[in-house]
Amino acid sequence: MTYDVLSRYYDLENADFTEDLEFWLDLADTYGDPVLELGCGSGRVLLHLARRGHAVTGVDNSPDMLALLEAKLKQATARHIAVPPTRLSASLHDFQAGHRFKLAIMPFNTFMHLLTLDDQAAALTNIRRHLEAGAPLALDLSNPADAYAAADTGLTPERTFRDGETLVQQFSILNLDRTAQLAHITWLYDSIAPGGAVQRTVVPMTLRYTFPGEMRLLLERCGFTLAHLYGNYDCSPLADGNPRMIVVATAAG
C-alpha cells in the first residue's frame, strides 16, 4: 500500500505544514465533541485536536501510519492529553465506531484517494451513518480548476529534509488523465548517507479530482447538503487561483 511505503518519510516532509490546524480546531470548538477524523494517518491533525481537549476518533487503513501514531501517543501521554484519541484500523467504506459524532473531518487530500464515484459514495454513505443530524462534514481537497490547467511535469524537485544524519531529496513526476479526472504522481526519495551513498525509494500515487458541481450532487446522493465551498483555510470563497477546495456539508435530518 502506498502509505505503508510513504510512512517512512511522511512526518519528516510534512513537519512544517501547520497552516490548516487552526481551521480544524475552530470547527471542533464550534461544533463540539465527539469529532471523527477520516484518514488520520500518523496523527498530525488528530493529536492537535486531542492536545486541546477534544474527544477524537481517527480512522485509517495503513498499519504503518497508525504505528507512527501509536509511537507519538506514547510520547504525548507525558504531555497530558486528557482524552486519548480512539483509533480504528479500517477503510472509510466499512469502519464502525459504534456511536455518532457532532463533526467529521477529512483533512489534506484524503478524499482524493477515493478513485471512483462508487468509492466516494460508499465512504460518504458510511460517514453519514456516523453523524448526528445537522452535523457537518468538512473535506479538504486540491482545487481541481488549476490542476486541469497544469501541464504534465518531468522530474520536479519538491523539498529537502533530514532523516537523522541522512539527507533526503524529494522529487515528483506528474501525469494527468483529465478524462478520468486522475492525477498519477510518482514520488521519488533519494536518501544520501553521510558517506555519499544514495538509495532511491519510488512511491506511485493516484488522486482523483472532484469538481464543485459534481461534489454537490454526490453529497446530496449520500445524505448531505452542501453548505460552503472555501478556497483556503481562511474561509475565503472558492475561486480560480485558490490552492484548495474546502467543502463543508451538513448531514440531512
C-alpha positions in Angstrom: 0.0 0.0 0.0 1.2 3.5 -0.8 1.3 4.9 2.7 3.0 1.9 4.2 5.9 2.8 1.9 5.5 6.6 2.3 5.2 6.4 6.1 9.0 6.4 6.4 9.1 10.0 5.1 5.6 11.4 5.7 6.2 13.1 9.0 9.6 14.4 8.0 8.4 16.0 4.8 5.2 17.4 6.5 6.8 18.6 9.7 6.4 22.3 8.8 2.8 22.0 7.4 0.6 23.6 10.1 -1.4 26.2 8.2 -4.6 24.1 8.3 -4.5 23.2 12.0 -6.4 26.2 13.4 -9.2 25.7 10.7 -9.8 22.2 12.1 -9.6 23.4 15.7 -12.1 26.2 15.0 -14.6 23.6 13.6 -14.1 21.3 16.6 -14.5 24.3 19.0 -17.7 25.4 17.2 -19.5 22.0 16.9 -18.1 20.1 19.9 -17.3 16.5 20.6 -17.0 13.8 19.6 -15.1 14.5 16.5 -14.4 11.9 13.7 -11.3 12.2 11.6 -11.2 10.2 8.4 -7.7 9.3 7.2 -6.0 10.3 10.4 -2.6 8.8 9.4 0.1 9.5 11.8 -2.0 12.0 13.8 -0.9 15.4 12.6 -4.4 16.8 13.0 -5.8 14.2 15.4 -3.2 15.0 18.1 -3.6 18.7 17.6 -7.2 18.4 18.5 -6.6 15.9 21.3 -4.0 18.2 22.9 -6.6 20.9 23.1 -9.0 18.7 24.9 -11.2 17.3 22.2 -12.5 13.8 22.1 -11.5 12.5 18.7 -11.8 9.2 16.9 -9.4 8.6 14.0 -9.9 6.1 11.1 -7.1 4.9 8.8 -6.3 1.8 6.8 -2.5 2.0 6.8 -0.9 -0.1 9.6 2.4 1.7 9.2 0.8 5.2 9.6 -1.1 4.0 12.6 2.1 2.6 14.1 3.6 6.1 13.8 0.5 7.5 15.6 0.9 4.9 18.4 4.5 5.9 18.9 3.5 9.6 19.1 0.8 8.8 21.6 3.3 7.2 24.0 5.2 10.4 23.9 2.1 12.6 24.0 0.9 10.8 27.2 3.7 12.6 29.0 2.2 15.9 27.8 -1.1 15.1 29.5 -3.6 14.5 26.7 -6.8 14.4 28.8 -8.8 12.1 26.5 -6.6 9.8 24.4 -8.0 9.6 20.8 -9.7 6.4 19.7 -8.0 4.7 16.7 -9.8 2.5 14.2 -7.9 0.4 11.7 -10.4 0.2 8.9 -11.4 1.6 5.5 -13.7 4.6 5.1 -16.3 2.3 3.5 -16.8 -0.1 6.4 -15.5 1.3 9.6 -17.9 1.0 12.6 -17.4 3.4 15.5 -20.5 2.3 17.5 -21.8 5.8 18.1 -22.5 9.1 16.3 -20.4 12.3 16.0 -21.0 16.0 16.0 -18.3 16.7 13.4 -16.4 14.7 10.8 -13.3 16.0 9.1 -11.2 14.7 6.2 -8.0 16.8 6.0 -5.4 17.3 3.4 -6.4 15.4 0.2 -7.7 12.3 1.9 -10.9 12.3 -0.1 -8.8 12.4 -3.3 -7.7 8.8 -2.6 -11.2 7.6 -3.4 -10.7 7.0 -7.1 -14.2 6.2 -8.3 -17.7 7.6 -7.8 -18.7 4.3 -6.2 -15.8 4.5 -3.7 -16.7 8.1 -2.9 -20.4 7.3 -2.4 -19.7 4.3 -0.2 -17.4 6.3 2.0 -19.8 9.3 2.3 -22.7 7.0 3.0 -20.9 5.3 5.8 -19.7 8.6 7.2 -23.3 9.9 7.1 -24.4 6.9 9.2 -21.9 8.1 11.9 -23.1 11.7 12.1 -25.9 13.3 14.1 -28.5 15.1 12.0 -27.2 18.5 11.1 -23.6 17.7 11.9 -21.0 19.0 9.4 -18.6 17.1 7.3 -15.5 19.0 6.1 -13.3 17.9 3.2 -10.0 19.5 2.2 -9.1 18.9 -1.5 -6.9 20.4 -4.1 -8.7 23.0 -6.3 -9.4 21.0 -9.5 -9.6 24.1 -11.7 -5.9 24.9 -11.5 -4.9 21.2 -11.8 -6.7 20.9 -15.1 -4.8 23.9 -16.4 -1.5 22.4 -15.4 0.9 20.6 -17.7 2.4 17.2 -17.1 5.8 17.5 -15.5 9.1 15.9 -15.7 11.3 15.3 -12.7 10.5 18.2 -10.3 12.3 19.0 -7.1 9.9 19.2 -4.1 11.9 19.6 -0.9 15.0 18.5 1.0 14.8 17.3 4.6 16.9 15.2 7.1 16.2 11.7 8.4 18.7 11.7 11.2 22.2 12.0 9.6 20.7 11.2 6.2 19.8 13.9 3.7 16.7 13.2 1.8 15.8 14.9 -1.5 12.2 14.6 -2.7 11.2 14.8 -6.3 7.9 14.3 -8.2 6.6 13.4 -11.6 3.0 14.3 -12.5 0.9 12.8 -15.3 -2.7 14.0 -15.7 -5.6 11.9 -17.1 -8.1 14.7 -17.4 -10.9 12.5 -18.9 -10.8 10.2 -15.9 -10.1 13.1 -13.5 -7.0 11.4 -12.2 -3.5 12.7 -11.3 -0.8 10.0 -11.4 2.0 11.1 -9.2 5.3 9.4 -8.8 7.2 10.4 -5.6 11.0 9.8 -5.5 13.0 10.0 -2.4 16.8 10.0 -2.7 18.4 9.2 0.7 22.0 10.4 0.8 24.1 8.9 3.5 26.9 10.8 5.2 29.4 8.9 3.1 27.6 9.9 -0.2 25.8 6.6 -1.0 22.4 7.2 -2.5 19.3 5.0 -2.1 16.2 5.8 -4.1 12.6 5.0 -3.0 9.9 5.2 -5.6 6.3 5.7 -4.4 3.4 5.8 -7.0 0.2 7.5 -6.0 -3.1 8.3 -7.8 -5.5 11.0 -6.8 -8.9 11.9 -8.2 -10.1 15.4 -8.8 -13.8 16.3 -8.0 -15.4 19.4 -9.3 -17.8 21.6 -7.3 -21.0 20.7 -9.2 -20.1 17.0 -9.1 -19.4 17.3 -5.4 -22.8 18.9 -4.7 -24.6 16.1 -6.4 -22.5 13.4 -4.8 -23.2 14.8 -1.3 -26.9 15.1 -2.0 -26.9 11.4 -3.1 -25.3 10.4 0.1 -27.5 12.3 2.6 -25.7 15.7 2.9 -26.4 19.2 1.9 -23.5 21.4 0.6 -23.2 24.4 2.9 -19.8 26.1 2.0 -17.1 26.0 -0.6 -13.9 27.7 0.5 -10.7 28.4 -1.4 -8.3 28.3 1.6 -8.1 27.9 5.3 -9.1 31.5 5.9 -12.7 30.6 4.7 -12.4 32.8 1.6 -14.9 31.8 -1.2 -13.7 29.3 -3.7 -12.4 30.9 -6.9 -9.9 30.2 -9.7 -6.4 30.5 -8.4 -7.2 29.3 -4.9 -4.9 26.4 -3.8 -7.6 24.4 -2.0 -11.2 23.4 -2.4 -12.6 23.0 1.2 -16.1 21.5 1.3 -18.4 21.9 4.3 -21.6 19.9 4.1 -24.3 19.1 6.7 -25.9 15.7 7.4 -29.5 15.7 6.4 -32.1 15.2 9.1 
